[in-house]
Amino acid sequence: MARPDRSPEIDIALLRAVGEHPRDLVAMVAGQLGLSPSRISMRVRALVAGGYLVKQGSTRPTYALGENRRFARDYARAGLAEDRIWYSDLLPLLIHLPRNILDIAHHGITEMVNNAVDHSEATDVSVWMECSGGCLRFSVADNGIGIFRKITRALDLPDERLALLELSKGKLTTDPQRHSGEGIFFTSRMFDVYRIESGSLIFDHDAKYDLDLLDDAQEITGTQVVMQVATDSTRTVESVFDQYSSGPDDYAFARTVVPVRLAKVGDENLVSRSQAKRLLQRVENFRHVVLDFAEVAGIGQAFADEIFRVFANAHPDVELLHVHAAPEVQQMIRRAEVLRDEQGGQLPLLKLKEPT
């Protein structure tokens, strides 16, 4: 039977210990893990070659952290404090990064660890970090109930895939006494890549495309959140909050973008009023709602009427806008708008300028 590869364990032990043991790093970690010095030295050479460690001297070498950084640790969920993970374990490894990247990392890690602590019902939480090649990457994983399953049960949804739609809107929490429901929405927009994997589903938000994608995935126990941002990104925490607030003096979470295609379950077409009501669930909590029709080839008359006449008339304080609508979709939207206008409803809904 092949022995398990302990290289990841050795690497993390070396990177944790180098700050306090620059001169006896190999001997210290060999004793700690019960491995031979030659086995540890092999991993030291690999970390030096990869830029994670810097070696000085040859006869009696000393070591220090290199430009690249790596971290991994498992924590018991009970009593876990997210700020301790950041300040004690991660910040000392990342202090060389620009201030805006540190702020984004701080926000992302503390929000996602706190979600795991408060919502996952897990026994353990794992945190992984890699900073190399101009990218900072994080993973926060737990072995709990799974985020999509929990949302589905809390909102009594007919299908777990609809949990992705609710996540994409924001202002969603299963514990309103302790959470605002804004953490995932804003965190997903701070990072270049943001992905939640749980069960057989993936919630994927990529800042490059501004899309939340639904894909099939290998079954995952619990929940894993993956986040990535370029270390030279100019994005700031403040700019993301400003983008979705009613500002400049009112910082309420007032604007959301809803991917219409996530209202579909399987291969169904968007034709019914019940599907429209599913799409519009909780959007009355926002002042500005952008309906993104990307990847939607067509919609039915009842679906369009429920959104652009019935809902619009019932919620005149909610500004509805739409983007990426195909010609067939635009025709249905306009038909509902005309009927609303004939009945004395609101002015025609706005269409955002299509991106070039």
Sequence and secondary structure as in RCSB ss.txt:
>XXXX:A:sequence
MARPDRSPEIDIALLRAVGEHPRDLVAMVAGQLGLSPSRISMRVRALVAGGYLVKQGSTRPTYALGENRRFARDY
ARAGLAEDRIWYSDLLPLLIHLPRNILDIAHHGITEMVNNAVDHSEATDVSVWMECSGGCLRFSVADNGIGIFRK
ITRALDLPDERLALLELSKGKLTTDPQRHSGEGIFFTSRMFDVYRIESGSLIFDHDAKYDLDLLDDAQEITGTQV
VMQVATDSTRTVESVFDQYSSGPDDYAFARTVVPVRLAKVGDENLVSRSQAKRLLQRVENFRHVVLDFAEVAGIG
QAFADEIFRVFANAHPDVELLHVHAAPEVQQMIRRAEVLRDEQGGQLPLLKLKEPT
>XXXX:A:secstr
      HHHHHHHHHHHTTT SSSHHHHHHHHHT  HHHHHHHHHHHHHTTSEEEE SSS EEEE SSEEEEEEE
ESTT  HHHIIIIIIHHHHTTS HHHHHHHHHHHHHHHHHHHHHS  SEEEEEEEEETTEEEEEEEE SS HHHH
HHHHHT SSTTHHHHHHHH    S TTT  S HHHHHHHHSSEEEEEEEEEEEEEETTTTEEEEEEEEEEEEEEE
EEEEETT    HHHHHHHTBS SS   B EEEEEGGGG  TT  B SHHHHHHHHTTGGG SEEEEE TT   B 
HHHHHIIIIIIHHH TTSEEEEES  HHHHHHHHHHHHHHHHTT     EE     
